[in-house]
Amino acid sequence: MTTSTQANKNIIELATFYVGDALCGMDILKVQEINKLMEMTKVPQAPDYVIGILNLRGQIVTIIDLGKKLGLGSTDLGLDPRNIIVNAPSEHIGLLVKRISDVVMADPDKIESAPANMNGIQGGYFTGVYKTDNKLIGILDIQAVLKMSSENINRV
């Protein structure tokens, strides 16, 4: 095995996206698909960040406004936002984001711990931050977002 092959073995691919003006990312392996916002059904008495459910090829997907969930305000539906459908253990969740950015190759050894408050977002939603030459990417802890979401949805 060559040195470059060993170095590439640990690289993770981050799917990056904007939530408000914050650049966030998550392991691309957690992403099932990315699609445009489709017609949704509102969920009565759901938390304000749950904007609805949709039928995606026979699967019911709960759509969460990630901006609202992270305390950054509502995602503007007029700016052609995207849904990131993530693989969750017992349900399908769509994260509504402002826009999709690039896939970034990240060295796990260079991921730093997340600050307690990152750009006005609670640090508990992040596993760390990754610095590129010109950007700071908050790595979303998808388990934390989904755990807190399903707890609140189940209370309704």
N, C-alpha and C positions, 0 to 999 in steps of 0.2 A: 504494500500500500504506500502510495507516495505521500509526501507531507501535505500537498494541497488537498488530496482526498481526505486526509485526517482532519484538516482544518475545516473543510466544508461539511463534514459529518455533523457537527454541532450547530450549524447555522439554522436559525428558525426564520420562516417567512412570515412577515407581519402584513396583514391586509390593513391598510391605513385609510382613515376617513375623517371627515370633519364633523364635529358636534359643536354647533355655534362656530366660534373661531378657534376652538381647541383641536389640535391634531391628535387623534387617538389611533390605536392599533390593537389588533388581536392576532393570535396565532391563526394562520390561514386554515389550518386543519379543523378549527372550530366552526368555520363558515360552511354552511350547506349550499347556499346560493345567494346572489345579490340580484334584486329585481326592482322595477319601478313600483311606486305606490299604486296599489290596485284598489278597486272598490271594496270598502270595508263596511262592516256592520258595527254600530256603536254598542257598547256593553253598558247597560244601565247600572249605576252605582259603583262602577269600577273606579279605581284611583285615577286622578287626573292625567297621569302619564300613560295610561292605557288608552290608546286612541281608537281601538276597535279590534275586531277579529276578521280574518278573511279566509276564504276557501282556496287553498293552493293545491290544485290537482288532487282534490279529495281529502287533504289534510287541513285541519283547522289550525290557523296560526294566529297567536295573540301578538298584536303590534304595539310596541312600547316606543313612545317618543323619548329617545335616549337623551336629548337635550333637557327635557323636562325632568327626567329621572335623575340626571346628574346636577340639577339645579342651575342650568344655563338658559332656561327659557324654552319656549315652544319652538319646534322646527317649523320654518316657513314652508307651507305646502305648495306655495306658488313658485318656488325656486327649483322644481324638479328633483325632490329628495329621493333617496333610495332606501330600500329595506334590505338589511342584512339578516338573512334567515340563518339562525344558529342552531347547532345540534344540542338540544337539551335532553336530559335523561327521560323525562316523562311527557314532554310536550314540545311543540314547535313554537319558537319565539322569533319575532321579527323586530329588529332594532331599526327604528327610523332615524336616519342621519341626514345631515345637510347635503353632503356630497362625498363621493368615493375619491380616494387619492390613489397613490401607487402601492405596489407590493414592495416592501423594504426587506432586504436580507439583513438580519440582525445577529450579531455574535452574543449569545447568552451571557458570556463573561463580562460584557460591557454594559449590561443592563443594570442601572442603579436603582436603589430602593426609592419608592414613591414618597414625595414629601407629604406631610399631613394635609396640606391644602394646595392643590395644583390648579392654578388659573381659576380659582373660585370653586373648584370641584372637590368634594370630599375625597381624601386620599384612600379611603377604604374601598373605593371602587377600582383601584389600580394595583397591579402587582409590581410595577416599576416604571421607570422612564428610560428611554433609549435616545441617545444623542447622535444625530447624523452631522454632517458638516455644517448644515444651515438650519436644522429643525430639531425640535424636542418632541418626541412622540410619547404620549402617555399610554402605557400598555394596560388595556382594560382587563379587569378581573371579571370575566364573563360569569363565573360561578357566583360572585358577590352580587352582581346586577340581577341575575336570574333568581337567586335565593331570596333577595329582598323583594323582588317583584312577585314571585309566587306566594310568599307569605301574605302580602297585602291583597293579592287577588283572591286568595282562599278565604280571607276574612269577610269578603263581601257576601 
